[in-house]
Every structure is written in C-alpha cells, then in structure tokens.
Amino acid sequence: MPLYHEDVREFANSIVADLRQRGHQAYLVGGCVRDLLLGREPADYDVATDATPDEVMRIFPETYAVGAQFGVVLVPIREGDPQRKQDEEPEPSVVVDEAFALGHHHKSCVEVATFRCDIGYSDGRHPDQVRFSRDPREDVQRRDFTINGLLLDPVENKVLDYVGGQDDLKSKVIRAIGNSAVRFGEDKLRMLRAVRFAARFDYTIEAVTFAAIQQLAPQIHQVSRERVRDELTRMLTEGHGRRAFELLDETGLLREVLPEIDAMRGVEQPPEFHPEGDVFVHTLLMLEKLPQPCPAALAWGVLLHDVGKPPTFRRASDRIRFDEHARVGTRMAEAICRRLRFSNTETQQISALVENHMRFGDVERMNPSTFKRFIRLPRFEQHLELHRLDCESSHRNLRLYNFTREKMNELPPEAVRPTPLVTGDDLIGAGYSPGPQFKEILAAIEDAQLDGRLPSKHEAMQFLRREFPLEAKISS
C-alpha cells in the first residue's frame, strides 16, 4: 500500500511519543517544522532527540544506521501500517551506505538525529568530530538557516525557537544561524541552498548572509559535483527557476558553477526574432515558464538550449548570426553533463534537446519520413514543450508548434512506427551478406515506407533489388 503524507507525519509523531515515554527529549525539527508553519506539506519528517544512536536503535530495532557516528539513524515505516507493530519480531538494525539511505529516507523513513555539537569541518562537508549533547539549544546552533532551526513539540503543539526562525519566516528572510562565514565554511553547499530557499519561498537573503556567499562563492568547487548538480536541479524544477538563477548571478555563484550560462549575459540577439533581449534574458524567461511538475531533463534542456550562442556570435552585414549554435551547444551540453556527473540516459536526452531545438524551423518542409522520424525522438513531448517555451519567450509565434501538434494528431501510431516491411532475415534470404550496409538498406526501405511509396512487402522487395542490386554488391 502507498504511504500518504498523513501516515508519515503520524509515524514521526509516534517516534517522538515513544522516545518521550522512555524518558528522552524529542522534537520534530528542521524543514518539516518550517513547512508546517507555512501551511505546506513537508516532503519528509526529521526528529531530534537527546537519545544516543545506540539508545534509538534499542527502542527502534528495525533501523538503518546510516550515520551513527554523526548521530543519525533512519527508522523505516512499514508500508500499509504507519504504526510500528510491537507484537512482531523486530528486524535487527543494519548499516547501509549513504546513497541507499537517502533514497530510502525520502520514500519511507524518518530520520532520527541525536542532539550534537559539531567540531571542525576539514572536508567542507562532514564534521571532524561530533559531541553528543543533551541540550536542544546547542543542537540547533549547528544547523544552516534560522527557518530550518525550529523545533516542534507535536504532543503539545508548541514551537521551540532558539534562533529567531519564526521572526524570519514572518519577515520572509533567509538568514544563516550564527556566523554566516562559519556556517558556509562548514558546508559550502549551503550557499546554493540559501539561493534555492530564497527562490522557492520568494524570500530575500539577509545582507550579512548574502555578503558571505559573495565572498565565499569561489569555494563552491570544494563541493562534490553530484551535490551541486542535485541542488541546481531542484532550483530548476521547483517552479522558481528564474529567480534562482537571478540570485545565482547576483551572488557570484553562477560564474563558478555554470560559467557557460554566465557567458550568456549581454550576448545580443536579432531583435526581429528576440525582442525580449539578450540570450541570458531569453533563457530566464523560459525558466520562468517551465511547467510544473517539470522533468529534470526538460529543465536542463531549456537552460542549455542556447548555450552554443555565446561562442558562435558574430555580426554579418549588420545582422547577428549564431552559425551552427545547436551543434556547438550540443557538445557543450554533453561536457556540462559529464562535469556534473549526469547519468548516460539523462545526458543523452539533455543533449538531444539542445541538438534538435532548431529543427522545428523545418517541420513545414519535411517530407513524411523525416517528420515521422523527428517525432519518434525519445521523449518527443519534451522537444515540443521546449519549442513552445522558446517561442513564447521570444517572438510568440506558435505557428510551427501548432503545425507539429496538428500533424501528429492526424497520424495514427501505426503510420509513425509501422511494422517493417523488410527485415535483416529477409535480406539474408534474398542473398545479401550481413554487414554495415544492412543498416543503410533497411533505413532506405523504411524511409520509402514512411513516405507511403511502399505499401506492401512485395513492392519493398522490388525496391530493394532496384536500389541495391545484388549483382553490384557481389561484383564490388
């Protein structure tokens, strides 16, 4: 059975209650408290307690000890029953790697963390030493932002605020807890998180916190590329991509994490096609219009679709040109995806979106086979959506978008992906030897079939013998 938000919240509350019954302090903490106070549905729930990891694992035996050395234990929710079953034999606690744990956490676990004080961050992410604490005031001082440093007693429905987080929620401010430079020095990713939270909630970043980000922005390279990628993806897909990238620009983070996007600023475009302004402005407008929910590949495709324009910009007879910017941009997009450790599948899709975004200019002139192959691109709906956003963020002419949709609707699936009239086995049966030419022959037959010139297998075999005579193949 699927888990619902109310199930997870009920389960998190039951963890707090169980810990309290055994004489421990326990509260909901962090983002879930922030979201509840804002009237939003939390994505997950975290619990903070004075119980040590060993004590937590004795109380909740079926746990994942993902970071016990840092005081973190994941308590899984049993699907179909948010309450722990006390009458069943508990499974032993297990230690799992962090990637597995994080995936499990968002699906069906509640994180239970011991109050602690962190000492030193040599690697810019993990504390060098952790000292467990009995004082929740000490625990919240190590957290990132005041709005994420709130505790909630779900039993008495009482908020504990030792960092001024409630005032900052009311004032709509992102403020680092304590010394901003120290907080960002502990984990450089927090600079990107500050931008993401400010964009998501439409908050301002407090002046001292903002200045610290500007000063420390060059140190973002200490963060793993995977973590940077994931944070940027959240910015792009949470519905506030334009504001996020404006803040990345203003803080100086953009030129550090995506210098290719920073290079778009000030790059002029032909006003007859792009009255909105330069390449950066055009891209921001597209980010602003991204659909919700938005697939990550589409969001990145939108961000990178014109990445090839800055290096291909030139003026010719008072005209602005970007010769082969889609081809250049495809190579750049592939390099960016490799740098940020995207999977091969996502890299292929993002690159394809960049490579093909200019092809819509030819749809009215495409012969049937070319058009059908075009709309057979994997996840073609993303290509179509990128084109719509591209038009609406520039000249606003949707003629080619509407033409493509109407023509797609007119074509039955079997016309777009017909059963092949001729196969490789047919070629072998006709006397052709397997080899590289097979692909060329089969593609030519399929093109003729898609164009409507070959309605039957008999005619396809005649086409084969006429266009690819066996005698010529043997003599060669």
N, C-alpha and C positions, 0 to 999 in steps of 0.2 A: 504494500500500500504506500502511496506517496506521502511524504511528510509535508505538513502545512505550517505556515508561519506561527499560528497559534500553538501548534504542537511543540515547536522548538522553544517558544517562549515559556510554555508551561513546563517543559523539561528543564530549562535553565533555572526557572524559579524553584523547581523541586530539588535541584542540586544545592542551591542556596539554603533551602529549608533543611536538607539533610546535614549539611555542614554545620548549620546553626544548632541543630539538635544534638550534635556531638561536641558542642562547646566551642566552636570556631567562629570567627568573624567571616562573613561572606557577603558579597555585593555583586550586582551586575555592574559592568564597568565599560568605559570606552565608547566606541561608535554606536553600540546598541542604545546606550543611555541618551546620547546626543539625538539619535533618530527618534526615539520615543518622545523626547521633549519637543521635537519639531513636528510631531504628528506623522512621522514617516514610518514605513515598515522596515525594521532592521534586516540587513542581509544575513546576519548571524549574531550570535549572542556569546559574550565572554563573561566569565566570573572571576573575581579576585578574592583571595582568601588568605588568612594567616596560617592555614594548614600547609604543611610541607608537602612536596610531591609524594613522599612515601606515605604520609597520612591520607592524602587524597586517594592514592591507589589502594589503600586498605579499605577505605569507605566505598570506593567505586572500583571493584576489581577488574571489570571489563573496560580497560582503558588503553590508550596509545601513549606511551611515554616518549613523546616526540622531542621534547627538550627539557627533560627532568633536571639537567644541570643548570638550566635557566629558570627552573620553577614552573615549567609549562607541561600540562597533561591534557590530552583530549579524551573526553568522555563521550562515547558513541551513543546515539539514540537508536533504540531498536525500532526498526520500521514496523509500522502498524500499531505500535504501542509506545507513546511518548513517555510513559512512566516506566521506571526500572522495575523489573519483575523480581521481587525479593524471594519468591519461592523457587526460583530456578537456580541451578548450579552455575555460579559465575565463571566466566572465562578469565584466564589469567591476563595480567597486564602484559603488553608487548611493546617493544621498542621498534619504531619504524623510521624510515628516512623522512626528511622534512617535506620533500615534494609530495610523497604519498599522503603525509599528514595534512598538508594544506588542502589538497584535493578532497580528502575525507572530511576535513573541518567544514568546508562550505556546503557539503552535501548533507551530513548527518551527525555532526559532532558539536559539542560545546567545549570551548577552551577554558580550562581552569588553571589560573596562574597564581602562584604564591606571591604575597607582598614581598617586594625586594628593593634593594638599593644596588644600582649598577656602578662598577668601579672600572674606569678605563675602557676605551674603545680603540684598540690599536688598529683593527682592520676596518674601521669606519662602519661597522655594522653590528658585530656581536660584542657584548661586554667582556673585558678580560677577566673580570671577577664578579661574582654575584654574591651578595649577602642577603639572606632571607630576613624578613622583618615581620614584626607584629603590628606595625603602625601603618594604616592605610594612607595617612598623610605623607609618609616617606615614599610609599609606592607611587603615588600619582605624580610626584615631582620628577620622576624619570621619564614620563610619557611626553608625547610630542607637542600637542596643542591643547590649549585650555578647554576647547569644546570637546576634546576627546579625553579629558582628565576627570570626568564626573563619575561619581558612584551612585548607584540607586539601590536602596533597600526595598526589595519588592514585597516584603512582608508588611512593612508599614507604609509603603509607597512614599518614601522620603528620600530626597536627593542630598547627597553629601558633596559639597563643593569647597575644596581647599585651594582652588587655583583661579577662581573668578570666571569659570566657564559659563555659568548661567548669564552673567552680565554680557559676555562676549557673544553669546547666542542672541541676546536681545539687541545688541549693537551691530550684529552681523559682521563680526571681526574674526579673522584668523590670527591668533597670537601664540607664539611659542611659549611654553611653560619655562619660567625662569630666564636664564641667559640664552638668548637666541643662538649665538655662535656656538655655545656648548651643546645645545640640543642638536643643531645641524652637524656639528663635529662628530657626535655620537653615531649618526646615521645620515649620510649625505642624501639618501633618497627622500628624506623628509622635506627637502627643498621642493622636489617635484610634487610631493603630497600636499604641501601648502598651496601650490598653484591649483592642483586638482580640486581640493576642498573649496577654495575661493571661487572657482568657476562653477562647481556643482551647486553650491548654495547661493551664488551671486553675492558673496561677501567680499569685503576688502581685506587686504593683508596689512596688519598693523605696521606702522612705519619702521620701528626698530627691527621687527622680524623681516620686513621687506629689504631693508638695508643689508641685513646679514646674508640674505640669499644672494643679493647682487655681489657682495664681497666674496662669498664662498662658491659662487657658481662654477668657476673653473675646476673645483674639486669634485664635481659630479662624476668625473671619469673614474673615481675610485669605486663607484657602484657597479655591480655586475651588469652586463648589457641586457641580460634577461630581465632583471628587475626594472631597468629603465624602460625596456620595451613594454612590459606589462603596465607600468604606470602611464605611459603615453597612450597605450591602447584604451585604458579606462577613460582618459581625458577625451579621446576621440569618440567613444561610444556611449558616454553617459548623458549626452544631449546638450552639452555646453562646450563643444569643441572650439568654436570661435573664441570665446572668452578665455579658454585655457591657453590657446596659442598666442593670444594677445599678451597674456601675463607671462608666458614663457619668453616672449620677445622683450617685454619691459624689464624683466628680472635679469636678462642676460643668459638665461638657461638655454634659449633656443639655439644660439650660435654654438653652444657646447654640445648639445645632444643631437641636433639636426642642422648642421651648417648649410646643408643643401636647401633647406626651407628658408633659412635666414637670408640666403643669397637671392631669394625672390623679391625682397623688398626693393622698390624703386625701379624694377625692370618694367619698362613701358610696354604697352600692347597696342595694336591697331585700334583706334577709337571707334571705327565703324563696326567692329566685332565685339570690342570690350569697352563700352562706355563707362564701366564701373571703376576702371583704374588699373593699377599695375598687377603683376602676377600674384603678389602676396595678398592684396585686397581681394582679388578674384577667388583665391583659394580659401580665404577666411569666410567669404560669403557662402561658398559651397559647404564648408564645415558647419556653418550656422543652419543650413537646410537639411543636414543629414537626417534620414528617417529614424524613428525610434520604434522598436529596437533596431539597432544597426549592426550588421555583421562586421566583425573586425576587418576582414579583407576589404570590404567596400570602403570603410572609413579610411584605411591606409591607401587604397587606390585613389580616393578623392584627394587626400593630402599630397600624393606623389604624382598625380596625373600630368602636371605641368613642370615637374622637377627638371626636365630637359630644356626648358626655355631659357634660363639664365645663360648657360654655356653656348647656346645656339643663336642668341640675339644678334641681329645685325640690321643695318639700315641699307636699303637699296632703292635709289631714286625716290627718296623721301617716304619710302614705305618701310614699315617694320616687318621683318621676317624672322621666323624660327624654323629654318630648314631642318627637316628630319628630327624635330624635337621629340617625337614619340619614340623613335628608335634610340636616340641618345638617352632619353628618360628611362627607357626600359632597362638599359644597362645600369643606370644609376640606381634605379629602384631595386634591382637584384643585389647590388652591392650594399645598399642600406639594409635590406632584409638579412643578408648574410652577417652584416655587422651586428645587428640586433638579435641574431640567433632565432629567426623565424623558422618554422618547420618548412620542409621542402614543398609541402602541399600549399601552405599559405603564401610562400614566396612565389610559386608558380601563378597563383591566382592574382596576387597583387601586381606582379609584373605583366600578366596578361591584360589587366585592366588599363595599365599605362600604355601598353603596346597597341591596343586596339581602339583607344578612345577617339581617335581621329577618323576611323573607318566609317562612322555614321555619315560623314560628308558624302560618301559614295553610294549609299543604300538605294537611292532612286535610280542609279545607273547600273547596279549589279545585275548580272544575269541570274536566272533562278538558282543554278548550282552554287554560285558564290554566295548569294544571300542565304541559302539554306545552310551552307557550311558556317557562315558567320553566326547565325542564331543557334547553331549547335555548339558553340563555345561553352565549356563548362561554366555553370552558374551564370548563364547569359543575362538573367534578370538583374544581376549586379552591373553588368556593362550598360544595360538600358537605363538603369537608375542613375549611374554616373553621368551618362549623356544628358539626362533630364536636368540634373543638378547643374551641369556645365552650362546648358542653355539658359536656365532660369537665373544663373548668377552672372550672365553676360548680356547677350543681345535679346534674350527672352523669346526667341523664335523656336517654337516646338514642332515645326513642320516635319522635320526628319524623324523626330521621336514618335509623333503620331503616325507617320507613314509606316515606320517599322512595326509598331504595335498592331496597326490595322492589317498589315500584310501577314504578320504572324498569326493573327486570329483567323485569317482566311485559309491558312494552310493546315490541313489535318496532320496529326502526328506521323501517319504512315507516309505522307508526302515529304516530310522533313527527314525522317530516318527510315527509308524504305528497306525492305528485305533485299539484300544484294542479289542481283540477277546472276552474277558470276562470282565464284569463289576461287581460292587457290587450288582446291582439288579439281575444279573444272579446268583450270589452266594446265595442270599436270596431265589430266585426262586427254587434253587436246594436243599434247606433245610438247608443251613448254617446260623447260627446265627451271626448277626453283632458283631464285636469285634476286638480286636487288631490283631488277626490272619488274618483278611481280607487283611491287607497291605502285609503281608508275602506271602499269597496265590497269590494275584494279581501280585506281583513282580516276583514270580517264573514263573507264566504263561507268563508274558511279556518277561522275560529272554529267555524262550524257543521259544517264537515268534521271538524275535530279532535274536536268533541263527539259525532261519529257520527250527526249529523242529516242529512247529505247524502252518501249512499253512491254517487251517480253524477253525471255531468256534467249529465244531463237534469234531475235534481232541483235541481242547483245553479243552472241557468239559470232554473228556475221560482222558486226562492228569490230570485234577482236581480230578476226582474220584479215579484215581490210586495213585496219590501222596498225596492226602489229603482225605482219605476215611471218608465218613460221619459217618460210624459206630464207627470208632475210636474216632471221635470228640465227638459223643454222649456219648460213654462209659466213656470218660475221664471227 
